[in-house]
Amino acid sequence: MANKLRSCSKPTGISSTTYHSLLKDISQIYEVALSDGNENWNKATLYSNWKIGERIVKIEQGNKERAAYGDRILKELSRDLNKKFGKGFSDRNLRHMRKFYQLYDARAIHPELSWSYYLLLMLIEDSGERLTLEKKAIKEGLSHENFRKLID
């Protein structure tokens, strides 16, 4: 595994050591989520996506909205993570994870909703409206299709 991490290229903007640390941290977060098994898969996915977003924002972006080199890093991470784990780490999905961290406190995540619900919720800019829709989806047990129609 170490050789695989060392062999990947590094994006411009951060040191090779920092990039490899980020890649290793994200890999570990994902591996822990995988080890939780199917019983807690949704909860593990939500929290691992939040933690990955946190790692990108807090450490690599210095808590700023976006680092100047952020998109290049996400494309490089996407390539390296997809080589290691297969699908699920597109640069677009990594941007969603970053936004998920920026919009939600870990304690406010509801495992009753899947990642696909949160992807729709993140389209709502107003935090009050987002919270209202989130509560409605949980209370009424809205299907993903009905929830999408509600948001549209």
C-alpha positions as CSV (number, residue, x, y, z in Angstrom):
1,M,0.0,0.0,0.0
2,A,2.8,2.5,0.9
3,N,4.4,1.9,-2.5
4,K,1.1,2.6,-4.2
5,L,0.7,5.9,-2.3
6,R,4.3,6.9,-3.1
7,S,3.9,6.2,-6.8
8,C,1.0,8.6,-7.4
9,S,1.7,12.0,-8.7
10,K,1.1,15.1,-6.6
11,P,-1.0,18.1,-7.6
12,T,0.6,21.5,-7.7
13,G,-0.1,23.7,-4.7
14,I,0.8,21.4,-1.8
15,S,3.8,19.4,-0.8
16,S,4.1,15.7,-1.7
17,T,4.1,14.8,2.0
18,T,0.9,16.8,2.6
19,Y,-0.8,15.2,-0.4
20,H,0.2,11.7,0.6
21,S,-1.0,12.4,4.2
22,L,-4.4,13.5,2.9
23,L,-4.6,10.5,0.6
24,K,-3.7,8.1,3.5
25,D,-6.2,9.8,5.9
26,I,-9.1,9.6,3.4
27,S,-8.2,6.0,2.6
28,Q,-8.3,5.1,6.3
29,I,-11.6,6.9,6.8
30,Y,-13.1,4.9,4.0
31,E,-11.7,1.6,5.1
32,V,-13.2,2.1,8.6
33,A,-16.6,2.8,6.9
34,L,-16.2,-0.4,4.9
35,S,-15.4,-2.4,8.0
36,D,-18.7,-1.3,9.7
37,G,-20.6,-3.8,7.5
38,N,-24.0,-3.6,5.8
39,E,-25.9,-3.2,9.1
40,N,-24.6,0.3,9.6
41,W,-23.6,1.0,6.0
42,N,-25.8,4.2,5.6
43,K,-24.6,5.7,8.8
44,A,-21.0,4.8,8.1
45,T,-21.2,6.3,4.6
46,L,-22.7,9.6,5.9
47,Y,-20.1,10.0,8.6
48,S,-17.2,8.9,6.5
49,N,-18.3,11.4,3.7
50,W,-18.5,14.1,6.4
51,K,-15.1,13.2,7.8
52,I,-13.5,13.2,4.3
53,G,-15.0,16.6,3.7
54,E,-13.7,17.8,7.1
55,R,-10.2,16.6,6.2
56,I,-10.2,18.4,2.9
57,V,-11.5,21.7,4.4
58,K,-9.8,21.9,7.7
59,I,-6.4,20.6,6.9
60,E,-5.8,21.2,3.2
61,Q,-7.9,24.4,2.8
62,G,-7.0,25.9,6.2
63,N,-10.8,26.2,7.0
64,K,-11.3,28.5,4.0
65,E,-14.2,28.1,1.6
66,R,-11.8,26.7,-1.0
67,A,-8.1,26.5,-1.5
68,A,-6.8,28.1,-4.7
69,Y,-5.5,24.7,-5.8
70,G,-8.4,22.7,-4.4
71,D,-9.9,21.5,-7.7
72,R,-6.5,20.2,-8.9
73,I,-6.1,18.3,-5.6
74,L,-9.6,16.8,-5.9
75,K,-9.0,15.6,-9.4
76,E,-5.7,14.0,-8.3
77,L,-7.4,12.5,-5.2
78,S,-10.2,11.2,-7.4
79,R,-7.8,9.4,-9.7
80,D,-5.7,7.9,-6.8
81,L,-8.7,6.9,-4.7
82,N,-10.6,5.3,-7.6
83,K,-7.5,3.3,-8.5
84,K,-7.4,2.0,-4.9
85,F,-11.1,1.5,-4.2
86,G,-13.0,1.6,-7.5
87,K,-15.9,3.9,-8.1
88,G,-17.3,6.5,-5.6
89,F,-14.5,9.0,-5.5
90,S,-15.2,11.3,-8.5
91,D,-13.9,14.8,-8.1
92,R,-17.5,15.8,-8.1
93,N,-18.4,13.5,-5.2
94,L,-15.3,14.8,-3.3
95,R,-16.7,18.3,-3.8
96,H,-20.0,17.1,-2.4
97,M,-18.2,15.7,0.6
98,R,-16.5,19.0,1.1
99,K,-19.8,20.9,0.9
100,F,-21.5,18.3,3.2
101,Y,-18.9,19.2,5.9
102,Q,-19.4,22.9,5.3
103,L,-23.2,22.7,5.6
104,Y,-23.7,20.2,8.4
105,D,-22.4,19.6,11.9
106,A,-21.7,15.9,12.5
107,R,-24.3,15.8,15.3
108,A,-27.0,17.1,12.9
109,I,-26.6,14.3,10.4
110,H,-29.7,12.0,10.3
111,P,-28.8,8.4,9.4
112,E,-32.5,7.9,8.5
113,L,-31.6,9.8,5.3
114,S,-29.2,8.4,2.7
115,W,-26.4,10.2,1.0
116,S,-28.7,10.7,-2.1
117,Y,-31.1,12.7,0.1
118,Y,-28.3,14.9,1.4
119,L,-27.1,15.5,-2.2
120,L,-30.5,17.0,-2.9
121,L,-30.6,18.9,0.4
122,M,-27.3,20.5,-0.4
123,L,-28.9,22.1,-3.4
124,I,-30.9,24.3,-1.0
125,E,-29.0,27.4,-0.1
126,D,-31.3,28.6,2.8
127,S,-30.3,26.6,5.9
128,G,-33.8,27.0,7.5
129,E,-35.5,25.7,4.4
130,R,-33.0,22.8,4.2
131,L,-33.7,21.8,7.8
132,T,-37.5,22.0,7.2
133,L,-37.2,19.7,4.2
134,E,-34.9,17.3,6.1
135,K,-37.4,17.0,9.0
136,K,-40.3,16.6,6.5
137,A,-38.5,13.8,4.7
138,I,-37.9,11.9,8.0
139,K,-41.3,12.6,9.5
140,E,-43.3,11.6,6.4
141,G,-40.9,8.8,5.3
142,L,-40.7,10.4,1.8
143,S,-39.3,8.1,-0.9
144,H,-36.3,9.5,-2.7
145,E,-38.5,10.1,-5.8
146,N,-41.1,12.1,-3.8
147,F,-38.4,14.0,-2.0
148,R,-36.8,15.0,-5.3
149,K,-40.2,16.2,-6.6
150,L,-40.7,18.2,-3.4
151,I,-37.3,19.9,-3.9
152,D,-37.9,20.6,-7.6
